[in-house]
Amino acid sequence: MSLSLQVYRRITVKIGSALLVDRSKGLRREWLSALVDDIAELVEGGADVLVVSSGAIALGRTILGIGKRSLKLEESQAAAAVGQIALAGAWSDELGRKGLRSGQILVTLGDTEERRRYLNARATISTLLKMKAVPIINENDTVATTEIRYGDNDRLAARVATMMGADLLVLLSDIDGLYSASPAIDPNARFIPMVDRITPEIDAMGGGAASELSRGGMRTKLDAGKIATMAGTSMIIASGKRLNPLAAITRGERATYFRASTKPVKGFKTWIAGNLEPAGRLTVDAGAVGALMSGKSLLPAGVKLVSGAFSRGDTVAVLTPEGREIARGLVAYDAADAVRIAGLKTSEIAGILGHEARAAMIHRDDLVLSAEHTDTVALTGS
Ligand code: GLU
């Protein structure tokens, strides 16, 4: 199967730290230079290319001569500060060699998760692209502390790709695609060349919740895939271990392709759907599941259980009675009021809250069905 990158108009490429940085020798200049040749070719073909580059902490460690020992938070932050400046310099030099400009963008979680800042970041990156500069993006590790960080650049890259309306996200790392199980552990692990939809079965191949140890592993890549494909961005997981890894994908080297949803969510709903950390959860009854699937709002009457400390307007996840996420949306009540009115008919709510109620717990305009359900709805035509 050939996945020619030439057909895409806006491509976000995410590069894992291990590709760019050799723990003992520092920056892998020859590799970066070859990658930039690939990028320049795509730009010459008329595509916008955005780069999400990891490697600040790893490069900072080698520059500072810190060995393999684990770092305290403030040490990683200091290493990132040292590494980022060198990393950005290397990108700027290499792109400059090909006659391309570049601009550095360092983001923190709030820049994509808060609506106003999201619009702001999008405007800046759009302007950079208009100015024909390649955005070089990373998390601002020097200021991001545990509670307020992405922690992995896979999901960050998916957020950036969908924010910018990219039609392709390429994740380059040391694994050449998705396997039915970890090939390092299971000799029978099957390679999966194409994923039409991230079903619960595919999702399970990513293993458990993202953790410090699985950072950059398959879990965060599949989470990135869900964010991307749902917003209409296809995704490719490919190995970056060889030189010219983007040209290699076009040449037909092994990679896993995730097909974008045929009915992507757009604009405002992309932002809601891709939200990384819902502030709470609403478990609903079977009747409400049916109503949501047919495009209706979520009414308080269908809500069985409220959890989390959310405020009005926060993103919450909607769960089926079995605990599976079916949708996300902006909740119209804060957690305390949601608890008080859960299960009540709309006519009963005013008496409880002491003021006229908004009819919906989540209005349909503020609600997005999860990836695996959107295409189903598309097929049934509702
Ligand atoms: N932002 C981190 C760095 O540049 C990398 C995060 C990741 O590896 O996903 O060092």
Residues whose N, C-alpha, C, O or C-beta is under 5 A from the ligand:
A	BS01	LIG	S17 S53 S54 G55 A56 I57 A58 N138 E139 D141 G151 D152 N153 D154 G216
